Amino acid sequence: MAAKGRRPAKKANGYKLPEPIAPGEVLTDLSKKQWIIGKSIGVGGFGEIYSAAAHNGKTPLEYPLVVKIEPHGNGPLFVEMHFYMRNAKPDDIETWRKKKKLSSLGMPKFIANGSHEYKGTKYRFVVMERYGTDLWKLFLENNRRFPEVTVYKLAIQIIDVLEYIHNRTYVHADIKGANLLLDLKITNQVYLVDFGLASHYTTKPDYKLDPKKAHNGTIEYTSRDAHMGVPTMRGDLEILGFNIIQWISGSLPWEKSLKDVTGVQRMKEKAFEDIVTFLKECFRPEKCPEPVKDFMSLLSEMKFTDTPNYLKFRQIFVEGLKKLGHKPDGSLEFGGKAVAAGTAKVKTETPKRVKKVSEDTVRRMSPRVKPSRVPSTPSSLDESCVGIVVDRRREKLKDMKKILESIEDDSDTEYGIVITKKRKVKTVEEQVEVEKKSRRGRKKVVNKDDSQSEPEVMPKGTKSRQAPRRVVRKKPEEIDSDADMFDD
């Protein structure tokens, strides 16, 4: 049993803040290879990122890698780690790059992972390549504007990464400037990072609505489908579209209403009812660039089960660059000058990702209650072929799910669960029957618990053997299988 140390404090989002780890700490991954930690270079909503290097017994001169670490009780890094293990192997990425004839692909490469104990607390960690400055920091430094040429180059590179991810049956669900990092040494490639919200997408016309996933992501950019709790491929492209609009115009229409997530959702639904008018409002008094209008129009034609035509989406921006006298390759310039290679610790505030919306903004409700935050008419989803499936047998498991969700992923933690019996409330017919029997003689109730066996009547002056206890079986429709209990 591991020694019990001080538990890390919890943030407002319910996840524990990691205990700061001193430089020089050595981590051992699952393959027994060791890594030495350097200084902290960033803190996210769920964990902390440290510079790192392979450990050879000496203090390294350079730290070309990063270690992302979080307490075992948190969940996002667990999701991200397993995504990387399945989809970010260097050989798989290289094979895809060659197949698509790309000069580079902005997909991070998985290096190692494992668990580590520090001051009595267990942590999980993942080792990745190290990258440079993030786009959100550059966006703020350049007065919230990116050159049109740079935005088109970024869009092409991000579409390339999304095609790779979607081909592996996943969606990213949180594309934004803070999750797009420049290469550490060269400035012509951006990398999409942070797969803490990655999940398998749906292509079925009938889907199961998951209230726990509704509004997941960063509200500014969350897609209409993600607002409904349904991960889709078109949703990733929609998130990219909102980023493109913000990078060129400087803002999004709902940025001042982010606390009202359902209000933001309605604004996005309305935007796709009339894309041309929406884009005019976004770029007023300037004119909306044609490639942006073409991208959003093509996106609005997609059904939520469609696989994107990546070639068409990519070609829109290739043609846009050609008209501006540029090619898709070359350095990325921000604010009229190329960004110097290197990395910096980000201190600017980035848009916050929403995993679970707090009580003061949106109340999470049981599946049996119609959530007010989900529109009754989901126009973003194709109504002609969509059926929302809600498993009503899960209604009775509200308390059990609370217990399960509160249990930390820590084998050293012990829990005591007390199971109590339900109190049986007698029906009117049962009460009348008892009153009739009480007039005929004195009763002796053998069972005082909440079982459904009838009390035996003992007339005066006689003795009787106790009647066999009746076992009342539940009707088949009242019995929930284990599969129902934990069906997601």
N, C-alpha and C positions, 0 to 999 in steps of 0.2 A: 504493500500500500504506500503510495507516495505521500510525502509529508504535506500537510495542509499549510499553504501560504496565504498571504493576503489576496483576496479576489480582486481583479481589476474592476475599476468603477465602470458604471454603465452610462452610455450616452442617451440622449433623448429618444433615439430610434430604437432603444432596447438592446443594442449590441454592446458588449463589454469593450472598453478601451484597452488596448494591449499595454502591459507594463513596459516602460522604456527599457530597452536592452542595451547594455554597455558595449561600445566598440571592442572588438577582440574576442567576443563570444564565438565559440565554434559549434556549428550545427552538423549533425550526421544524418544523411538522407537514407532512404530505404535500401539503397545499394551499398551502404557503408562508406560512401565517399563523403569527405568533410569540406565544409565551407566556412569561411571566416567573415564575420559581419563588420562593416565599417560604420560610418555615421548614418543617421536617419536622414532620408532625403524627401520624405513626404508622409503625411498622415491622412488616411481616407476615413470614410464613414464606418468602416468595419475592421480596419487593421492598419498596420504601419509598414512602410517600405524602407529598406536599408540598402546601402551600397554593399557589395559583397564580392568575394573572389575565392577561387579554389584554395584550400588550405594545404600548405606543404611544410608546415612547421615554422615558417618565417612570416614576418609582417610584410604584406604585399605593398608594392609601390603604387599599384593601380588597382581600382575596383571596377572591372568591366561588366559586372553582373549586378543584379538586384535580388534581394530576398523579400518576398511579401509574406507577412506573418500576422496571425490573428489567434485569439484564444479558441480552444476547442469548442466552447459553447456557442460560438458564432457560426453562421452558415454560409455566407457568400463565398469565402475562400474555398470552402469544401466543394461548392458547385464549380467554381472557376478551376480549381486544381484538377478535378476529374474531366472537365472539358479539355483542358490542355493535354492531359494524359492520353485522351482518345483522339484528339484532332490537331495537335500542334507538334507532332514529331517532325524533326528536321527533314527526314527522308520523304515524308508525305508532302510537306510543303514544297520541297524542291521538285518532286515529281509533277505536282500540279503546275508549278511555274513553267517548267519546260513544256508541258502539254499545251498550255495556253500561250506559249511563246512570249512570256513577259520578261522584261529586263529585271524586275524585282517584284516582290509581293509583300505588302505591309501586314503580314501575319506573324505575331510573336512566336518564337520557338521555345518549346518546353525543354528544360534542362534536367531538373530534379525536384523531388518533393520528399517530405517526411514529417516527423513530429519531434518536438523538443520541449524539455521541461526547464523552466527558469523561475527561480525563487518560489518553488512549490506550485506553480501554475503550468498546465500543459498547453502547448501551442502547436498549431500546424503551420507549415511553411511551404512555399514553392519558390524555386530558383529559376529566374528568367534572364533574358538578355537586358542590357541597360540601354535606355534611349534618352533623347534630349528633351528640349523644351516642349511643353504642350501648347496646342493651338488656342486654348482659352486665354492663357497668359499673353500670347501674342495679340490676340483680338483686343484685349483691354489696352495693351501698350500702343496699339495703332488706332486709338479713338473709335473702337468698335466698328471697324471697316477692314475688309480684305479686298485687294484688287480683283476685279472680275476674272482676269486670266488665272490667278492663283486658285480661286474658288473652283474653276472648271478642272484644273489639274488635280486638285484634292478630290473632287467628286469622282473622277475616273479611277483614281487609286482606291478609294473607299468601295466603289462598286466592284472592283476586282476582288477585294477581300470578302465582301458580302457573298459574291458568287461562290467562293471557296467554302465559306461557312455553311451556306445554304445547301451546297452539294453534300455536306456532311450531316444534313438533316437538322441543323441548329439555326437559331436566330440569335443576334446579339442583344437587341432590345434596349441598348443604352448608348447609342452613338451620339457623341457631343465633343466639343473642343477639348475638354479636360481629359477625355479618353483617347485623344489622337496625339501621338507624340512623334516628333521629328527624329530621324536617324541621328545617332550620337556623333558621327563623323562627317556625313554628307547631308546636304540640305535639299535633296530632290526626292525624298521618300518619307511618307508618313505611315505610322503603324497604329492599328486599332487595338487598344488594350482594354483590360478590365471586363472579364467575361462572367462577373458575379451574378448577372441576371440571364445568362444564356440558358436556353431551353429548347426542346424539340418543338418544331412548329406543327401546325395542323393543316391538313389539306382535305379534310373530310367535311362534307356539307352539314353534317350533324356534329356538333361539338359540345363538350361539357363546360359550362361556364364556371370558372373558379373565382369566387368572390375574393379570395385571399390575394389573387394576382391582379385584380382590377386596379388600374392607375399605376402599375409598376413602371419604374423608369424615372427619368427627369422630366417633370411636368411640362416644361417649355416645349419639349420635343416629343413627348409620348404620342404614339400613333393612335388613331381612332380604335383600332382593334385591340391595342394594349390597354386602352381605357376600359374596354369591356372584359379584360382578363384573358384575351385569346391571342397567343403568339402566332404571327404570320410573317411570311417572306415580304409581302407588300408593306407590312408594317415597318420593317427595317428601312426600306426605301423612302417611306413617308417621313420617318425620323430624319433621314439624310436630307430630304427636301426642306424641312423646317430649318435645319442648320444652314443650308445654302442660302435661303431667304434672309436669315439673320446675318450671315457673313457679308452679304452684299448690301442689304438695306440698312443694317445696323440694329434692327430690333424685330420683335414679333408682336402682333396686335394684343396678345393676351398676357404680356409680361407683367402687367400691373394687377393681374387677377389670379395669381398663382395659388393663393390660399383657397380659392373656390375651384376645386378640381373638376366638379361637374359642370361649372360654368365654362371652364376652359375646354372641356370636352364638347360642349354644345357649340362653342365658337368654331372648333375644328370641323364639326359636322356641317355647320353652315358654310364654312369655307369651301368644302368640296361639293356643295350644291351649286356653287357658281365660282369656279376657279378664276375666271378672268377678272371679275369684280374684286375678289379677295386679293389678287396680286396687285391690282391697281391701288388698293388701299395700303398695301404693304410698302409700295415703292413711291407713293405720292410724295412730292410733286414730280419725281422723275418717272421715266418709263421703265416698265419691267423688261429686263433683258429677254430676248426671244428664247434662248436655251432654257432659261428657268421656266418660262411659260410652257414650252414644249415638254419639259420633264414632268411638271405637275399635271399637265393635261393627260399625258400617257399614263401616269400613275392613277389618275381618277377613273380611268377606263378599266382598271384591273378589278377582278373579283377577289375576295379574300382568300380563296383557295388557289389562285393562279400562281404559277411559277413565273417570275419576272423575265422579260426578254432583255437580258443583260446587254446584249450587243446593241439593241436599239437605244437603251438608256445611255450606254457609253458613247455611242456615236453622236448623240445630241450634243455632248460637250466637246467631242473631237471637232465637229463642224463649227461649233462656237469659237473654239480656239483658232481654227483656220481663218475665220472671218476677221479675227483680231490680229492675224499675222503671227500666230504662235503654234508650237507643236506640243503634244502631251508631255514630252520629257523635258528635262532641264531643271534648273534650280527653282525652288519655290520662293517667291519674293513677297514680303509683307510690308506694307507702308512704303513702297517704292525702293526698298533695299533688301538685299539677300540677308537671311538670318545666319549669323555666325554659328558654326558647329559647336556643340557643347551642351551642357546640361545646367539647369539651375533649380534651386529649391523653390517651389511655388508657394508664395505667401498670399496671393490674391484669392479672394473668395470665389469659388466656382458654384454653378447651379447644383443644388443638392438633389441626389437621387432619392426617389421615394420607393422604399421596399414595403413598408406598412404605413399607411397614412394615420397620423395621430388623431386622438379622439376629438380634439377641439376643431378639426376640419371636417373629417368624415367618420361617421360611426360605422364600424364593421358589424354587419347583421348576420343572423343565422340564415342558412339557405331557404328556410321556410318563410322568411319575411321578404317582401319585395323591396330591394334596396333602392332608395330614392336617388342614389348617385348613379345608377345605371338607367339610361333613358328607356322608357317603355317601348319606343320605336327605334331600334338600333339601325339607323339609316346607313351607317358605315358598313354594315354587314349585309350581304345580299339576301334580302328577305324572301325571295322566291324559292330559295333552296336551303335555308338555314332553319334548324330546329334547336332550340336551347334546351339542353337536358339537365334537369336538376334532380338529384337523387334524394327523394324525400325521406328515405329510411335513415339518412344521416342526421336528421333533425334531432333525434334522441341522444346523439353522441356529443352534444355541445360541451358538456363538462369533461368528458373523457378526452376530447381533443385539446381542451385547455391544459389538462394535465400533461398530455403527450408533448404538446408544443413547448411547455415550460421546462421539460427535462433537458438538461445540458448534455452535450456530447462528451461526457467525462466519466470514465469508468470508475474513478475514485469517489464519485459522489454517491451518497446513499439516500434513498427516499423511502418514506413510510406512507403507504396508501391504505386507508381504512375504508372497507366496503360496508355500507349499511343497507338494510333492507327497506324496500319501499313500503309505505303505509297503504294498506288497502282501504279504499273508501267504498262503503257498502251502498248498493243501489237502493232505490225506494222499494222495489219488489222484495229484496232481501230483508229490509227492515220490517216490512209487513209480515213476512213469513216467520221471523223471530218472535214478533208480538203474538202471533197465533199460537205458536208452540209454548210460549211462556204461560198461556192460560191453561194448557193441558197438564202441566206438571213442572216440577223444579228441574232446571237445566244444570248440567255440569259441563262446562266447556273444557274439552280436553286440550285443544290447541289454542294457546294465547297469542301465537305469533300471527303473521300476515298471510298464512296459507289459506287456500280456498276450500278446505274440508269443512263440512257442516258439523255443528256441535251435536253431541249425542244427548238424547233426552233420557233422564233417569227418573221414572215414576216412583212415588213413595212406597216403601215396604217391599221393594224388589231389588235384586242385584243383577247386574248384567255384565257380560264380558265386553271389554272395549271394542267398538267396531273398528274394522280395518281402516287405516287412513287412506282416504281417496287421493289419488294423484291426478291433478288436472293438467293436461297437456295444453301448451299454447297452440293456437291455430297456426297452420303453416305460414300464413302471411305475417304473423307477429314475430317470427324468428328471423333475426338478422344473422347472416353468415359472417365469418371473419373477413371474407372478401369485401362485404358491404361496409364493415366497420372502418376499414382502412383504405377504401377505394378513393383515390384522388380524382 
